[in-house]
Amino acid sequence: MNSGLLTDALSVFRTPDPAGWLSVAAWLPWVLALAAALLGGLLLVAGGGKVFRVIAAPVGALLGLLWGEALAGPFGLSGNETALAVGAAVVMFAIGALAPSVVVAIAFGAPVGLAFGGLVGNTGFLLGFVPAALLAGAVAAVLHRPLRVLVAATVGASLLLLGLLRLLQGVPAVTGLARTHAVWVLAAAGAVAFGGAVVQLATSMNSHPGARNGGGTVPPGAWKRAGG
């Protein structure tokens, strides 16, 4: 792993610059960009089902990179962001391989905790982060089935976006749009993720018709036996 390249890539996400986030696509090798686009499409249409158990570990590693990076400052580890992000990625990879539902809980618990910890401030960060993260994580664990669809669709849309931006890097209109209207590009990716999640949930409901009628059909003669 090229630690310098990883440090540069992570440093982009420390800035509130959407165009900078999208510029990461330019660093991807062409083959990796193609793989990211194909995997992103798969996650959009089927990532929340059985496929999620396969991709939970790498998704956990990705979340570990992002949230480990974000937690470095509040925990007083400024200057060690990359090391903390890599360590969190390794831990999250193992958690995703062993318990995919935990990845969903952390995916929603960590950002909520960060938001509340930021409201409290660095001096009392843990007082805001810990209870908020635990509560949001517990709710996410209970609702893990629909939420894992949302996680898979979001990751899928992100990978698809980065892959397509790299593959279409030679098209001036695409690069110009990503540079000057990055917010709208991200909003479009968010809409695609939401649409993918809705399609997956609808497909899941249609494939389990018994769930809609209270557990399936009534056995023949049941009503007659119930009536004596």
C-alpha positions in Angstrom: 0.0 0.0 0.0 1.3 3.5 -0.9 0.9 5.3 2.4 1.7 8.7 0.8 -1.1 8.2 -1.8 -3.5 7.1 0.9 -2.6 10.1 3.0 -3.2 12.5 0.1 -6.5 10.8 -0.7 -7.8 11.0 2.9 -6.6 14.6 3.3 -9.0 15.5 0.5 -12.0 14.4 2.7 -10.8 16.7 5.5 -11.9 19.7 3.5 -15.5 20.8 2.8 -14.8 20.8 -0.9 -17.1 18.5 -2.9 -15.1 19.1 -6.1 -12.0 17.9 -4.2 -13.8 14.7 -3.1 -14.7 14.0 -6.7 -11.1 14.6 -7.8 -10.1 11.4 -6.1 -11.5 9.6 -9.2 -8.6 10.9 -11.2 -6.1 8.9 -9.1 -7.8 5.6 -9.8 -6.2 3.2 -12.3 -8.4 2.6 -15.3 -8.9 -1.1 -14.4 -9.8 -0.3 -10.8 -12.2 2.4 -12.0 -14.0 -0.2 -14.2 -14.2 -2.7 -11.4 -15.6 0.1 -9.1 -18.2 1.0 -11.6 -19.3 -2.6 -12.1 -19.4 -3.3 -8.4 -21.3 -0.1 -7.8 -23.9 -1.1 -10.2 -24.2 -4.5 -8.5 -24.6 -3.0 -5.1 -27.3 -0.6 -6.4 -29.5 -3.4 -7.7 -28.8 -6.3 -5.3 -26.4 -5.1 -2.5 -28.8 -5.3 0.3 -29.6 -9.0 0.0 -27.3 -12.0 0.2 -24.6 -10.0 -1.6 -24.3 -7.8 1.5 -22.6 -10.6 3.5 -20.0 -10.8 0.8 -19.3 -7.0 0.7 -19.8 -6.3 4.4 -16.1 -6.6 5.1 -14.8 -4.3 2.4 -17.7 -1.8 3.1 -16.7 -1.9 6.8 -13.1 -1.2 5.8 -14.2 1.8 3.8 -16.3 3.1 6.6 -13.3 2.6 9.0 -11.2 4.7 6.7 -13.7 7.5 6.7 -14.8 7.5 10.3 -11.4 6.7 11.7 -10.1 9.8 9.8 -12.9 11.9 11.2 -12.4 10.8 14.8 -8.7 11.6 14.9 -9.1 15.3 15.7 -11.8 15.0 18.4 -9.8 12.2 20.1 -6.7 14.4 20.2 -4.8 12.3 17.7 -4.1 15.1 15.1 -1.2 14.2 12.9 -2.0 10.4 13.2 -5.1 10.5 11.0 -3.9 8.1 8.4 -2.6 5.5 11.0 -5.9 5.7 12.9 -7.9 5.4 9.6 -5.9 2.3 8.6 -6.3 0.7 12.0 -10.0 1.4 12.0 -10.3 -0.1 8.5 -8.6 -3.3 9.6 -10.9 -3.6 12.6 -14.0 -2.9 10.6 -13.0 -5.4 7.9 -12.8 -8.1 10.5 -16.2 -7.0 12.1 -17.8 -7.0 8.6 -16.6 -10.5 7.9 -17.8 -11.9 11.2 -21.0 -9.8 11.9 -22.3 -7.8 8.9 -25.2 -6.3 10.9 -22.7 -4.6 13.2 -21.3 -2.7 10.2 -24.8 -1.3 9.6 -25.1 -0.2 13.2 -21.7 1.5 13.0 -22.4 3.1 9.7 -25.3 5.0 11.2 -24.1 5.3 14.8 -20.7 6.8 14.0 -22.0 9.9 12.0 -24.7 10.6 14.5 -22.2 10.4 17.3 -19.8 12.7 15.5 -22.6 15.2 14.9 -23.6 15.3 18.6 -20.0 15.3 19.7 -19.3 18.3 17.5 -22.2 20.1 19.1 -20.8 19.6 22.6 -17.3 20.6 21.5 -13.9 18.9 21.8 -13.7 19.3 25.6 -16.8 17.2 26.1 -16.8 15.3 22.8 -17.2 11.9 24.4 -20.2 13.0 26.4 -22.0 13.8 23.2 -20.5 11.1 21.0 -20.9 8.0 23.0 -24.6 8.1 24.0 -25.7 9.4 20.6 -23.6 6.7 18.7 -24.9 3.9 21.0 -28.5 5.0 20.6 -28.3 5.4 16.8 -26.4 2.2 16.5 -29.0 0.3 18.6 -31.8 1.7 16.4 -29.9 0.7 13.3 -29.3 -2.8 14.6 -33.1 -3.3 15.0 -33.8 -1.9 11.5 -30.7 -3.5 10.0 -32.6 -5.1 7.0 -33.8 -2.0 5.3 -30.8 0.0 6.5 -28.3 -2.4 5.0 -30.1 -1.9 1.7 -29.5 1.9 2.1 -25.9 1.4 3.0 -25.3 -0.9 0.0 -27.1 1.5 -2.3 -25.1 4.5 -1.0 -21.8 2.7 -1.4 -22.8 1.4 -4.8 -23.8 4.9 -6.0 -20.5 6.3 -4.7 -18.4 3.6 -6.4 -20.3 3.9 -9.6 -19.9 7.7 -9.6 -16.1 7.5 -9.0 -15.7 4.8 -11.6 -17.6 6.6 -14.3 -15.8 9.9 -13.5 -12.4 8.1 -14.1 -13.6 6.2 -17.2 -15.0 9.4 -18.7 -12.1 11.6 -17.7 -11.3 12.4 -21.3 -14.7 13.9 -21.9 -14.4 17.7 -21.2 -18.1 18.1 -20.4 -17.9 15.5 -17.6 -14.8 16.8 -16.0 -16.1 20.3 -16.2 -19.4 19.3 -14.6 -17.6 17.5 -11.7 -15.3 20.6 -11.1 -17.9 23.4 -11.3 -21.1 21.7 -10.2 -19.8 19.0 -7.8 -22.7 19.5 -5.4 -25.2 18.8 -8.1 -23.3 15.7 -9.1 -23.3 14.4 -5.6 -27.0 15.2 -5.3 -27.6 13.2 -8.4 -25.6 10.3 -7.0 -27.7 10.5 -3.8 -30.9 10.3 -5.9 -29.6 7.3 -7.7 -28.7 5.7 -4.3 -32.2 6.4 -3.0 -33.8 5.0 -6.1 -31.7 1.9 -5.9 -32.7 1.3 -2.3 -36.4 1.7 -3.1 -36.1 -0.8 -6.0 -34.3 -3.3 -3.8 -36.9 -3.0 -1.0 -39.8 -3.3 -3.5 -38.2 -6.3 -5.1 -37.6 -7.9 -1.7 -41.3 -7.4 -0.7 -42.5 -8.8 -4.0 -40.3 -11.9 -3.6 -41.9 -12.6 -0.2 -45.7 -12.4 -0.8 -46.4 -14.4 2.4 -45.1 -11.4 4.4 -48.0 -9.3 3.1 -50.8 -11.6 3.9 -49.8 -12.3 7.5 -47.7 -15.4 6.9 -49.0 -17.2 3.9 -52.2 -19.1 2.8 -54.5 -20.8 5.2 -54.3 -24.6 5.0 -57.4 -26.3 3.4 -60.0 -27.2 6.0 -58.6 -24.9 8.7 -61.7 -22.7 8.8 -63.9 -25.8 9.0 -61.9 -27.2 11.9 -62.0 -23.8 13.7 -65.8 -23.7 13.4 -66.2 -27.1 15.1 
